[in-house]
């Protein structure tokens, strides 16, 4: 027991100098990748509609909304930026989507209070770590209970980050976590029947976690056993949890290392399959119309029914589906995220291919590669048979991005949004974050964007 207080004490006591240097460098890569995802998000019509509602609601001009010329209060800024980050299925996964729940909250408060880059990075590290530990402790939260992980646990990480920025002690951080627990929400039904709710979950978590910390700052109290208690988070949202994972080796082993990022705008379980198809097409260009058979045998995790839709109604449904994403990858160059659009969803060739793709689970085999679920892809085209065996995708914990690779991806992903000068400004501001006396350089580069 007392896991909530143990996490709060860890957050209160940890300083920037306690963070491993490699973790700091990876945090900057994650920040850059997250901003790239948000900028791509500004192109998406569903995100534009949600952000328009946030703008219409008004609010004091305290914080910026990425790639927009207006400002709003910190709560709505965190919401809008979280929506943009999660708008197109290409944000980092480190800390279980903490890039879209923790970072927007920390960014908004850092802008309003002009916190420096060291404080910002420290808050991110701790918010991400708490998110990751809560996510790995729950069992069956998504697959059995039907909740969406970042929506339910995201408020805790956001509350931690904001509380750390304000210098909360253990008691006040415990209150912030306690309040955040009553903001946990997010259902996985979008995986079955479509809709835009998944795009909302990250922004809502950022917003409500931020507000939880602000409430604690004003003296509002929260239950001190919100995670482990009889009616706490894990008993409410999880089947019997791995509670030992919550605080095991806390401070000596970081759950967010190595980081987990994506290369393609699709669900993480499909990244390795898409990369294998991309690699094949570079070596052996395919005529999609001549493909006669595609079969995918993969780890049971990637064969779950929620990832097997053959005829999705919208882009999200496609991005969540293994057969549909494989069909899009066979017909388009997925290195450009914007090819995964509504035209792809309604493309008769894509839909016909998706209907025909065979799926079969591999026998459950032990493998020690986090963030990677192996698969074998067989493609028969124009009388030739290609057998592909997947490997950890670029960005996965076993194959992480270097700074140079992250910079190249950022420029490629944002090419339709930023010019070269603007992209260089954002990259430079992120690279120098720990030397920034406040976060205005980073925020200014985004505002100019």
C-alpha positions as CSV (number, residue, x, y, z in Angstrom):
1,X,0.0,0.0,0.0
2,X,0.9,3.7,-0.1
3,X,1.9,3.5,-3.8
4,X,0.3,6.9,-4.5
5,X,2.4,8.6,-1.8
6,X,5.5,6.8,-3.0
7,X,5.1,8.1,-6.5
8,X,4.4,11.6,-5.1
9,X,7.5,11.5,-3.0
10,X,9.6,10.3,-5.9
11,X,8.3,13.3,-8.0
12,X,8.9,15.8,-5.3
13,X,12.5,14.6,-4.6
14,X,13.7,14.1,-8.1
15,X,15.9,16.9,-9.6
16,X,17.1,17.5,-13.2
17,X,20.6,16.4,-12.2
18,X,19.1,13.0,-11.2
19,X,18.0,12.4,-14.8
20,X,20.4,10.2,-16.9
21,X,21.9,12.2,-19.7
22,X,20.6,9.8,-22.3
23,X,17.1,10.2,-21.0
24,X,17.3,14.0,-21.4
25,X,18.5,13.6,-25.0
26,X,15.6,11.2,-25.7
27,X,13.2,13.6,-24.1
28,X,14.2,16.3,-26.6
29,X,13.8,13.8,-29.5
30,X,10.3,13.0,-28.1
31,X,9.4,16.7,-27.8
32,X,10.5,17.3,-31.4
33,X,8.5,14.3,-32.6
34,X,5.5,15.4,-30.7
35,X,5.5,18.9,-32.2
36,X,5.8,17.3,-35.6
37,X,2.7,15.2,-34.8
38,X,0.8,18.3,-33.6
39,X,1.7,20.3,-36.8
40,X,0.5,17.4,-38.9
41,X,-2.6,17.4,-36.7
42,X,-3.4,21.0,-37.7
43,X,-4.1,19.7,-41.3
44,X,-6.9,17.3,-40.1
45,X,-10.5,18.4,-40.4
46,X,-11.6,16.6,-37.2
47,X,-8.9,18.4,-35.2
48,X,-9.8,21.7,-36.8
49,X,-13.4,21.3,-35.7
50,X,-12.5,20.5,-32.2
51,X,-10.0,23.4,-31.9
52,X,-12.6,25.7,-33.3
53,X,-14.9,24.9,-30.3
54,X,-12.0,25.6,-27.9
55,X,-11.5,29.0,-29.6
56,X,-15.2,29.9,-29.5
57,X,-15.3,29.2,-25.8
58,X,-12.8,32.0,-25.2
59,X,-10.6,32.3,-22.2
60,X,-7.8,34.6,-21.0
61,X,-4.9,34.9,-23.5
62,X,-2.4,33.0,-21.4
63,X,-1.0,30.3,-23.7
64,X,-0.6,29.5,-27.3
65,X,-2.2,26.9,-29.5
66,X,0.3,25.3,-31.9
67,X,0.2,26.9,-35.4
68,X,-2.7,29.2,-34.6
69,X,-2.6,32.9,-34.2
70,X,-4.7,33.2,-31.1
71,X,-4.2,32.3,-27.4
72,X,-6.5,31.1,-24.7
73,X,-6.3,30.1,-21.0
74,X,-3.9,27.3,-20.0
75,X,-6.7,24.8,-19.6
76,X,-8.1,25.2,-23.1
77,X,-4.6,25.5,-24.6
78,X,-3.7,22.1,-23.1
79,X,-6.9,20.6,-24.4
80,X,-6.4,22.0,-28.0
81,X,-2.7,21.1,-28.2
82,X,-3.4,17.6,-26.9
83,X,-6.0,17.1,-29.6
84,X,-3.6,18.3,-32.2
85,X,-0.9,15.9,-31.0
86,X,-3.2,12.9,-31.1
87,X,-5.0,13.9,-34.2
88,X,-3.3,11.7,-36.7
89,X,-2.0,8.5,-35.0
90,X,1.7,9.6,-35.3
91,X,2.6,10.9,-31.8
92,X,5.2,9.2,-29.6
93,X,4.1,6.4,-27.4
94,X,6.6,6.9,-24.6
95,X,4.8,6.9,-21.3
96,X,1.7,5.5,-23.0
97,X,0.9,8.5,-25.2
98,X,2.2,10.9,-22.6
99,X,3.4,13.2,-25.4
100,X,-0.2,14.2,-25.9
101,X,-1.3,14.2,-22.3
102,X,1.7,15.5,-20.3
103,X,3.5,17.7,-22.7
104,X,0.5,20.0,-23.6
105,X,-0.2,20.6,-19.9
106,X,3.5,21.4,-19.2
107,X,3.8,23.6,-22.2
108,X,0.8,25.7,-21.3
109,X,1.9,26.3,-17.7
110,X,5.5,26.9,-18.7
111,X,4.4,29.6,-21.1
112,X,2.2,31.3,-18.6
113,X,4.7,31.2,-15.8
114,X,7.9,31.5,-18.0
115,X,9.5,28.4,-16.5
116,X,12.9,27.6,-17.8
117,X,13.9,24.6,-20.0
118,X,15.4,22.6,-17.2
119,X,12.1,22.8,-15.2
120,X,10.1,21.9,-18.3
121,X,12.3,18.8,-19.1
122,X,12.2,17.7,-15.5
123,X,8.4,17.9,-15.4
124,X,8.1,16.0,-18.7
125,X,10.4,13.2,-17.4
126,X,8.4,12.7,-14.2
127,X,5.0,13.1,-15.9
128,X,6.0,10.6,-18.6
129,X,7.4,8.2,-16.0
130,X,4.3,8.2,-13.8
131,X,2.2,7.7,-16.9
132,X,4.3,4.7,-18.0
133,X,4.2,3.1,-14.6
134,X,0.4,3.4,-14.3
135,X,0.0,2.1,-17.8
136,X,2.2,-1.0,-17.3
137,X,0.6,-1.8,-14.0
138,X,-3.0,-2.2,-15.3
139,X,-4.1,-5.5,-16.8
140,X,-6.9,-5.8,-19.4
141,X,-7.9,-2.2,-19.1
142,X,-8.3,-1.9,-22.9
143,X,-8.7,-5.5,-24.0
144,X,-11.1,-6.6,-21.2
145,X,-12.7,-3.6,-19.7
146,X,-13.0,-1.4,-22.8
147,X,-11.2,1.8,-21.5
148,X,-8.7,3.8,-23.5
149,X,-5.4,3.9,-21.7
150,X,-4.2,7.4,-22.3
151,X,-7.6,8.8,-21.6
152,X,-7.9,7.1,-18.2
153,X,-4.3,7.4,-16.9
154,X,-3.2,10.5,-18.8
155,X,-4.6,13.0,-16.2
156,X,-2.2,11.5,-13.6
157,X,0.9,12.3,-15.6
158,X,-0.3,15.8,-16.6
159,X,-1.1,16.6,-12.9
160,X,2.4,15.4,-11.9
161,X,4.1,17.5,-14.5
162,X,2.2,20.7,-13.6
163,X,2.7,20.0,-9.9
164,X,6.4,19.5,-10.4
165,X,6.7,22.8,-12.3
166,X,5.0,24.6,-9.3
167,X,7.3,22.8,-6.8
168,X,4.6,20.8,-5.0
169,X,5.8,18.8,-2.0
170,X,4.8,15.2,-1.5
171,X,1.5,16.1,0.2
172,X,0.3,18.5,-2.5
173,X,1.3,16.1,-5.3
174,X,-0.7,13.4,-3.6
175,X,-3.7,15.7,-3.6
176,X,-3.1,16.4,-7.3
177,X,-3.0,12.7,-8.1
178,X,-6.1,12.1,-6.0
179,X,-8.0,14.8,-7.9
180,X,-6.7,13.5,-11.2
181,X,-8.1,10.1,-10.5
182,X,-11.7,11.5,-10.7
183,X,-10.9,12.8,-14.2
184,X,-10.0,9.4,-15.6
185,X,-12.3,8.8,-18.7
186,X,-12.2,7.4,-22.2
187,X,-13.9,4.5,-23.8
188,X,-12.5,2.3,-26.6
189,X,-15.7,2.0,-28.5
190,X,-14.2,4.1,-31.4
191,X,-12.2,1.0,-32.3
192,X,-15.5,-0.8,-33.2
193,X,-17.8,1.9,-34.6
194,X,-15.6,4.8,-35.6
195,X,-16.0,8.4,-34.5
196,X,-13.6,11.2,-33.4
197,X,-13.6,10.5,-29.7
198,X,-10.0,9.0,-29.7
199,X,-8.8,12.4,-31.0
200,X,-10.4,14.0,-27.8
201,X,-9.0,11.7,-25.2
202,X,-5.4,13.0,-25.1
203,X,-6.5,16.6,-25.0
204,X,-9.0,16.0,-22.3
205,X,-6.5,14.1,-20.2
206,X,-4.0,17.0,-20.6
207,X,-6.7,19.6,-19.6
208,X,-8.1,17.7,-16.7
209,X,-4.7,16.8,-15.3
210,X,-3.6,20.4,-15.5
211,X,-6.8,21.5,-13.7
212,X,-6.3,18.8,-11.0
213,X,-2.9,20.3,-10.2
214,X,-4.3,23.9,-10.1
215,X,-7.0,22.7,-7.8
216,X,-4.5,21.1,-5.5
217,X,-2.5,24.3,-5.6
218,X,-5.5,26.1,-4.1
219,X,-5.8,23.6,-1.3
220,X,-8.3,21.2,-2.7
221,X,-7.6,17.7,-1.4
222,X,-7.7,14.4,-3.1
223,X,-7.8,10.8,-1.8
224,X,-4.3,9.7,-0.8
225,X,-4.9,6.1,-2.0
226,X,-6.4,7.0,-5.4
227,X,-4.3,4.4,-7.3
228,X,-4.2,1.4,-4.9
229,X,-7.3,1.9,-2.8
230,X,-10.4,-0.3,-2.5
231,X,-12.3,2.0,-4.9
232,X,-9.2,3.4,-6.5
233,X,-8.0,3.5,-10.1
234,X,-6.7,-0.1,-10.5
235,X,-9.7,-1.7,-8.8
236,X,-12.1,0.4,-11.0
237,X,-10.3,0.2,-14.3
238,X,-8.2,-2.9,-14.3
239,X,-8.6,-6.6,-13.9
240,X,-6.2,-7.7,-11.0
241,X,-3.2,-5.5,-11.7
242,X,0.6,-6.1,-11.5
243,X,0.7,-3.6,-8.6
244,X,4.4,-4.4,-8.0
245,X,5.2,-2.7,-11.3
246,X,4.0,0.6,-10.1
247,X,6.9,1.5,-7.9
248,X,9.4,-1.3,-8.5
249,X,13.0,0.1,-8.9
250,X,11.5,3.6,-8.9
251,X,14.3,6.1,-9.6
252,X,16.9,3.5,-10.5
253,X,15.2,2.1,-13.6
254,X,13.2,4.4,-15.9
255,X,10.1,2.9,-17.5
256,X,10.3,5.4,-20.3
257,X,13.7,4.2,-21.4
258,X,14.3,3.3,-24.2
259,X,11.6,5.6,-25.8
260,X,8.9,4.4,-28.1
261,X,8.2,6.5,-31.3
262,X,6.5,5.7,-34.6
263,X,7.7,6.0,-38.2
264,X,4.2,5.9,-39.8
265,X,0.8,7.4,-39.1
266,X,-0.8,4.2,-37.9
267,X,-1.3,2.1,-34.8
268,X,2.0,1.0,-33.2
269,X,1.3,-2.7,-33.7
270,X,1.3,-2.2,-37.5
271,X,4.6,-0.2,-37.7
272,X,6.9,-3.2,-38.4
273,X,4.5,-4.6,-41.1
274,X,4.4,-1.2,-42.8
275,X,8.2,-0.9,-42.7
276,X,8.6,-4.3,-44.2
277,X,6.3,-3.4,-47.1
278,X,8.0,-0.1,-47.6
279,X,11.4,-1.8,-47.7
280,X,10.1,-4.4,-50.2
281,X,8.7,-1.7,-52.6
282,X,12.0,0.1,-52.7
283,X,13.8,-3.0,-53.8
284,X,11.0,-4.5,-55.9
285,X,8.4,-2.0,-57.1
286,X,5.0,-3.6,-57.1
287,X,1.9,-3.1,-59.2
288,X,-0.9,-3.1,-56.6
289,X,-3.4,-4.1,-59.2
290,X,-1.4,-7.3,-59.9
291,X,-1.3,-8.5,-56.3
292,X,-3.1,-11.8,-56.1
293,X,-2.5,-12.8,-52.4
294,X,-1.4,-11.2,-49.2
295,X,-1.1,-13.2,-46.0
296,X,0.0,-11.9,-42.6
297,X,0.9,-14.2,-39.7
298,X,1.7,-12.2,-36.6
299,X,1.9,-12.2,-32.9
300,X,-1.5,-12.5,-31.2
301,X,-1.3,-8.8,-30.0
302,X,-1.5,-7.5,-33.6
303,X,-4.2,-9.9,-34.5
304,X,-6.8,-8.7,-32.0
305,X,-10.3,-8.3,-33.4
306,X,-10.3,-4.5,-32.7
307,X,-7.4,-4.2,-35.2
308,X,-9.0,-6.3,-38.0
309,X,-11.6,-4.1,-39.6
310,X,-11.8,-4.7,-43.4
311,X,-14.1,-1.8,-44.4
312,X,-13.6,1.2,-42.1
313,X,-15.8,4.3,-42.5
314,X,-13.1,6.8,-41.6
315,X,-9.3,7.4,-41.4
316,X,-9.1,6.5,-37.8
317,X,-10.8,3.1,-38.5
318,X,-8.2,2.5,-41.2
319,X,-5.3,3.6,-39.0
320,X,-6.4,1.2,-36.3
321,X,-6.8,-1.8,-38.7
322,X,-3.9,-4.1,-39.7
323,X,-5.4,-5.4,-43.0
324,X,-6.5,-2.0,-44.1
325,X,-3.2,-0.3,-43.2
326,X,-1.3,-3.1,-45.1
327,X,-3.5,-2.4,-48.1
328,X,-2.8,1.3,-47.9
329,X,1.0,0.6,-47.6
330,X,0.8,-1.6,-50.7
331,X,-0.7,1.2,-52.7
332,X,0.9,4.3,-51.3
333,X,4.3,5.6,-50.0
334,X,3.7,5.8,-46.3
335,X,6.8,7.9,-45.6
336,X,4.4,10.8,-46.3
337,X,1.8,10.6,-43.5
338,X,-0.7,12.7,-45.5
339,X,-1.3,9.9,-48.0
340,X,-3.4,8.2,-45.3
341,X,-6.5,10.3,-46.0
342,X,-10.2,9.9,-46.9
343,X,-9.3,9.2,-50.5
344,X,-7.3,6.2,-49.3
345,X,-10.2,5.0,-47.2
346,X,-12.6,5.0,-50.1
347,X,-10.1,3.8,-52.8
348,X,-11.7,0.7,-54.3
349,X,-8.4,-1.0,-54.8
350,X,-7.4,-0.4,-51.2
351,X,-10.7,-1.7,-49.9
352,X,-10.6,-4.8,-52.2
353,X,-7.1,-5.6,-51.1
354,X,-8.1,-5.2,-47.4
355,X,-11.0,-7.6,-47.8
356,X,-8.7,-10.3,-49.3
357,X,-5.7,-10.1,-46.8
358,X,-5.4,-13.3,-44.8
359,X,-4.7,-13.0,-41.1
360,X,-3.4,-15.8,-38.9
361,X,-1.8,-15.6,-35.4
362,X,1.7,-17.0,-34.9
363,X,2.0,-19.4,-32.1
364,X,2.7,-17.5,-28.9
365,X,6.4,-17.3,-28.5
366,X,8.5,-15.6,-25.9
367,X,10.4,-12.6,-27.1
368,X,12.2,-9.9,-25.2
369,X,11.9,-7.0,-27.6
370,X,9.6,-4.3,-26.1
371,X,7.4,-2.5,-28.5
372,X,7.8,-5.1,-31.2
373,X,5.4,-7.9,-32.2
374,X,6.9,-10.1,-34.9
375,X,5.0,-11.0,-38.1
376,X,5.6,-12.7,-41.4
377,X,4.1,-11.2,-44.6
378,X,3.6,-13.1,-47.8
379,X,2.9,-11.1,-51.0
380,X,2.1,-12.8,-54.3
381,X,2.3,-10.4,-57.2
382,X,2.7,-10.8,-61.0
383,X,3.7,-14.4,-60.6
384,X,6.3,-13.7,-57.9
385,X,6.2,-14.6,-54.2
386,X,7.8,-12.3,-51.6
387,X,8.1,-13.5,-48.0
388,X,8.9,-10.7,-45.5
389,X,9.9,-11.1,-41.9
390,X,9.5,-8.0,-39.8
391,X,12.1,-6.4,-37.5
392,X,11.8,-3.7,-34.9
393,X,10.6,-0.6,-36.7
394,X,12.6,2.7,-36.6
395,X,11.6,4.5,-33.5
396,X,10.9,1.4,-31.5
397,X,12.8,0.8,-28.2
398,X,15.1,-1.7,-30.0
399,X,15.7,0.6,-33.0
400,X,15.5,4.2,-31.6
401,X,15.8,7.5,-33.5
402,X,19.0,9.4,-33.4
403,X,18.7,13.2,-33.2
404,X,19.6,13.5,-36.9
405,X,16.9,10.9,-37.8
406,X,14.3,12.7,-35.7
407,X,15.2,16.0,-37.3
408,X,14.8,14.4,-40.8
409,X,11.4,13.0,-39.9
410,X,10.3,16.3,-38.4
411,X,11.2,18.2,-41.6
412,X,9.5,15.5,-43.8
413,X,6.3,15.3,-41.7
414,X,5.9,19.1,-41.5
415,X,6.9,20.0,-45.0
416,X,3.3,20.9,-45.9
417,X,3.0,23.1,-42.8
418,X,6.4,24.8,-42.2
419,X,8.9,26.4,-44.6
420,X,12.6,25.5,-44.1
421,X,13.3,28.6,-41.9
422,X,10.3,27.8,-39.6
423,X,11.3,24.1,-39.2
424,X,14.9,25.1,-38.4
425,X,13.7,27.5,-35.7
426,X,11.6,24.8,-34.0
427,X,14.4,22.2,-34.2
428,X,16.9,24.7,-32.8
429,X,14.7,25.7,-29.9
430,X,14.1,22.0,-28.9
431,X,17.8,21.2,-29.2
432,X,18.7,24.0,-26.8
433,X,15.9,23.4,-24.3
434,X,18.0,22.7,-21.2
435,X,19.8,26.0,-21.8
436,X,16.7,28.1,-22.2
437,X,16.1,30.6,-19.4
438,X,12.4,30.2,-20.2
439,X,10.4,28.3,-22.8
440,X,9.6,31.4,-24.8
441,X,12.0,30.5,-27.6
442,X,10.3,27.2,-28.2
443,X,6.8,28.6,-27.9
444,X,7.7,31.6,-30.1
445,X,8.9,29.3,-32.8
446,X,5.6,27.4,-32.7
447,X,3.6,30.7,-32.7
448,X,5.5,31.9,-35.7
449,X,4.7,28.6,-37.4
